[in-house]
Amino acid sequence: MLPKEHRLSTPSDFSRTIRGGRRAGSKTVIVHLRHTETEPGMARSGGPRFGLIVSKAVGNAVVRHRVSRRLRHVCAGLAAGLGDDCDVVIRALPRAAEASGTELDRDVRRALGRIRDRSGD
């Protein structure tokens, strides 16, 4: 489980990240990244925050929970490499159900790399 300071918790946090951030996708996930440093009053510490979206399209409850656990593990590994001012939403696609943890990690990192390349970070 991710610590509370690394989790997006409100629907408005998810909406702001999805609507106001940059995105990149792969076969298994779509990653949305938003920097919050430009917003007044949004300064925070504790590292980046992550949110996961794993819908019923991915599979039944057992499959969705397995995908969520794997993605949380990926997020924990990414926390040190991202800036404190980042919000990240990861949306699992149906193909994530058959992907291993290593494949999910590779796809999320590749998508984040593409977002950073396009934004010049």
C-alpha positions as CSV (number, residue, x, y, z in Angstrom):
1,M,0.0,0.0,0.0
2,L,1.2,3.5,-0.8
3,P,1.5,5.9,2.1
4,K,-1.3,8.5,2.4
5,E,1.0,11.4,1.3
6,H,1.6,9.5,-2.0
7,R,-2.1,8.9,-2.9
8,L,-4.6,11.0,-4.8
9,S,-7.7,10.8,-2.7
10,T,-10.4,13.1,-4.1
11,P,-12.3,13.0,-7.4
12,S,-11.2,16.6,-8.0
13,D,-7.5,15.6,-7.7
14,F,-8.1,12.9,-10.3
15,S,-10.0,15.3,-12.6
16,R,-7.4,18.1,-12.4
17,T,-4.6,15.6,-13.2
18,I,-6.5,14.0,-16.2
19,R,-7.7,17.3,-17.6
20,G,-4.8,19.5,-16.8
21,G,-1.8,17.2,-17.3
22,R,0.0,15.5,-20.2
23,R,-0.6,11.9,-21.1
24,A,1.0,9.0,-22.9
25,G,-0.2,5.5,-23.4
26,S,1.0,2.0,-24.1
27,K,-0.7,-1.4,-24.7
28,T,-1.5,-1.8,-21.0
29,V,-1.8,1.7,-19.4
30,I,-2.5,5.3,-20.0
31,V,-0.4,7.6,-17.8
32,H,-1.4,11.2,-16.9
33,L,1.2,13.5,-15.4
34,R,0.6,17.0,-14.0
35,H,3.0,19.3,-12.2
36,T,1.4,21.3,-9.4
37,E,4.1,23.8,-8.7
38,T,2.4,26.4,-10.8
39,E,-0.7,26.5,-8.6
40,P,-0.8,29.0,-5.8
41,G,-1.5,27.4,-2.4
42,M,-0.8,23.9,-3.7
43,A,2.7,23.6,-2.3
44,R,3.2,20.3,-0.5
45,S,5.9,18.0,0.6
46,G,6.1,14.3,0.9
47,G,6.7,13.3,-2.7
48,P,4.6,12.7,-5.8
49,R,1.0,11.5,-5.5
50,F,-0.5,8.6,-7.5
51,G,-4.0,7.6,-8.4
52,L,-5.1,4.3,-10.1
53,I,-8.1,3.7,-12.3
54,V,-8.8,0.0,-12.9
55,S,-12.3,-0.4,-14.4
56,K,-14.4,-3.5,-14.8
57,A,-13.2,-3.6,-18.4
58,V,-9.9,-5.0,-17.1
59,G,-11.6,-8.1,-15.6
60,N,-13.4,-9.4,-12.6
61,A,-12.7,-8.3,-9.0
62,V,-9.8,-10.8,-8.6
63,V,-8.1,-9.6,-11.7
64,R,-8.7,-5.9,-11.0
65,H,-7.2,-6.3,-7.5
66,R,-4.1,-8.1,-8.9
67,V,-3.6,-5.3,-11.5
68,S,-4.0,-2.7,-8.8
69,R,-1.5,-4.4,-6.5
70,R,1.1,-4.6,-9.3
71,L,0.5,-0.9,-10.2
72,R,0.9,0.2,-6.6
73,H,4.2,-1.7,-6.5
74,V,5.3,0.2,-9.7
75,C,4.2,3.5,-8.1
76,A,6.2,2.8,-5.0
77,G,9.3,2.3,-7.2
78,L,8.7,5.5,-9.1
79,A,8.1,7.7,-6.0
80,A,11.8,8.5,-5.5
81,G,12.4,9.4,-9.2
82,L,9.6,11.9,-9.6
83,G,9.6,15.4,-8.2
84,D,7.5,16.3,-5.1
85,D,5.3,18.5,-7.3
86,C,3.9,15.7,-9.5
87,D,0.4,14.1,-9.6
88,V,0.2,10.9,-11.6
89,V,-2.9,9.0,-12.6
90,I,-2.5,5.6,-14.2
91,R,-5.5,4.1,-16.0
92,A,-5.2,0.3,-16.6
93,L,-6.4,-0.9,-20.0
94,P,-7.9,-4.4,-20.6
95,R,-4.6,-5.8,-21.7
96,A,-3.1,-5.1,-18.3
97,A,-5.0,-8.2,-17.0
98,E,-2.5,-10.4,-18.8
99,A,0.6,-8.3,-18.2
100,S,3.2,-9.2,-15.6
101,G,4.4,-6.7,-13.0
102,T,7.6,-6.3,-15.0
103,E,5.6,-5.4,-18.2
104,L,3.5,-2.9,-16.3
105,D,6.6,-1.3,-14.8
106,R,8.2,-1.0,-18.2
107,D,5.1,0.4,-19.8
108,V,4.5,3.0,-17.1
109,R,8.2,4.1,-17.1
110,R,8.2,4.3,-20.9
111,A,5.0,6.4,-20.9
112,L,6.4,8.8,-18.3
113,G,9.6,9.1,-20.3
114,R,7.6,10.1,-23.4
115,I,5.7,12.7,-21.4
116,R,8.9,14.1,-20.1
117,D,10.5,14.2,-23.5
118,R,7.6,16.1,-25.0
119,S,7.4,18.6,-22.1
120,G,11.2,19.2,-22.0
121,D,11.5,18.2,-18.3
